[in-house]
Amino acid sequence: MRKVVILFFVFVFQKNYSQELFVVTDPASNIPANTLSVRISQSLFKEEFISGYNYHLMPEVAYGLNKNLMLRASAFVSNRSNQLVTEGGSFYTKYRFYSTDDLNSHFRLAAFGRYSFNNSDIHQEQIEILGHNSGFETGIIATKLIKKVAISASISFEKAFDNKPNYPFPDDFGDNATNYTLSFGKLMYPKSIPVSSKLTSI
């Protein structure tokens, strides 16, 4: 079993330095064509008005259709009803429409869209369609890679809908938002990259 675990991590790290890694925000690059990616996100929040904790689990599956287009599906699971239940899910797509490549550097532009559905109670003013609200988000991502440093920025529009069938969006809450992100990443290991490897992603 130990050999299997070691072999798994060897393959994971072999893939890791082939593209920018942003855990929370997406870069403009896609996962390679004909590649299946699985990711699990978790969060734990302390309840403000009652005792206990609020646990959220979000498994995701992504697939690269080609070098410019990828798809992702996510599920939303939480214990807000005192047991783990699936509250909804989302569908995400990203299209890379511009790319320039130089030696050890590249620049990417991509457009993305996400649609989410959720049947849980609306318990926060902040719009968050990745796990809490039904709605959609659309935007643009730009990523610049310079040697081992990647800089990624995005801007998007997000709109929330009713969490059907039982929870209409409150009239006194704003139902749309403009989001922006700025992320920096640096490849720390390995310190030297084999000649056969690429810093730019497919």
N, C-alpha and C positions, 0 to 999 in steps of 0.2 A: 504493500500500500504506500509506503514511504517513497518508493521509486516512482510510483504513478503521480504522486503529488509534486515531486521535484520536476518530473518531466512536464507536467502541466504548467508550472511556473516558468520553465525554460521557454515553452512556446508562447506564453503570454508576453514575456519580456522581449522575445524576438519580434513580436508584432508592435509593441508599444512605441519603439522609436521610429516607426515608419510614418507617423503622422502626429499632429499636435494633439495633446491630451488636455481637454477641459472637462472636468467632471460634472460641473453644474451647468455651464453654458456650452452650447455647441459651437464649434468652429465652422467656417465656410466650407471646409473640406468634408467629403462624405466618407463613409466606410467603403472599402474596396468593393468592386462589382462582384456579384454572386457570393457575397459573404454574409453570414448570419451572425448577429451580435445579440447577446443576452446580458441585461443589466438589472440589478435589483437595488432600489433606493428605499431607505427607511428614515423615519423621523419620529421623535418623541417629544411631546410638549406637556408641560404641567398645566392642569386646568386652573383657570383663574378664579372661578366662582364656586366650584365644588372640589372636593378632594379627589385625587387620582391623576392619572396621566392619559394623554391622548396619543395613541400609536397609529402611525400610517405606514403602509407597505405598498410600494409601487414597482411591480415587475414590468420590464420592458423587453420587447423583441424588435430588432431592427434588421432590415435587409437592403443590401445595395443592388438595385436593379441594373445600374451601369455606373460609370465613373462620375456622371453628373446628377443622378437621381437616386434618392434613398427613401425608404418608408419605415415608419416605426409605429407600433401599437403598444399601449400601456394600459394597465388595470389599476384601479384605486381600491385598496382594501384598508379598513380601519376598524377600531374597536369603540367607536363613539356610541354604539348601541349596546355596550357592555359585552360584546362578543365580536370576533373578527368576521366581517361581512364585506362583500364586494359592493361598493357604492357606485361604480361607473368605470369609465375608461376614456381613452383618447386615441386619436389617429393623427399622425404627424408626417409631413412630407417636406423634403428639402431639395431644391434644384440649384445646382451650381451653374451659373450662366456666364461667368467670366473667370479666366485663369491666365496668369503669366508666370513663366518659370525661368529662373536664372540659376547659376551655380550656387548651391547651398541656400537658396532663397526662393520664395514664391509669394504671389498675391492672389487671393481668391475672393469672389463675390458670390453670394448665394441668397436666394429667396426661400422663405419657409412659410408653412401654414399648419395650424393645429386646430382640430375640432374636438371638444370634450363634452361628455354627458355625465351627469352626476345626480343621484337621487337623495343625497344626504341633506340635513338641515343646513341653512346658511347661517353661520355663526361668527362671521367676521366681516368687517367693512372692506378690507383689502380684497381686490379681485385676484383670484388665483385659480385659473382653469386647470392647472396641473394638480388635481387632487381635491379641490373644494367646490368650484363652480362649474356649471355648464356654460358653454360659450365657445368663442373662437379667438384665435390670435394669428396675425400675419405680419411679416416683417422682412428685414434684410440683414445679412451678416457679412462683415468684411474681416478677413484674416490676413495678416502679413507675417511671414516667417523669415527671419534673418539669422542664418546659422542655427544656433541652438535656442533662440528666443522667438516665441510666437506671441503676437499681439492680436487680439480679436475684439471687435466691437459690434454691437447690434442695436437696432431700433425697431420697435414693433408697436402695433395697435392691438388692443385686447378689449373684447366686449363680453359681458356676462349675460346669460339668459336665466329663466326660471329653472330651479332644480326640480323637474317634474318627477312624479305627479303631485307632490304635496307641498312643495316649498317655493312659492313665488318670490322673485327677487324683490327685496324691500324698496318701496318708493323713495325713502329718504336716503338711500345709498346711491352713489354714482355707479352706473353700470358700464362705464368704459374707462380705459386708461392708456397712457402712452408709456412704454417701458424702454429702458436703454441699459446696456451693460458694457463694461470694459474689463477685459481679462488679459492677464499676462501669464505666460508659461515658459519655463526653461527646462531643457533636458539636462538632468543632473547625472544620470547614469544610463548607459556606460559613458565614461569620459571620452573615449575615442570610438568612433563609429566605423565598422568595417567598410571597406571600399565597395563591397557588393550591396550594401544597404543604402536606402534613400532617405533623406530628410523630408522630401516632398511626398505627399500622399497621392494615391492614384485618383 
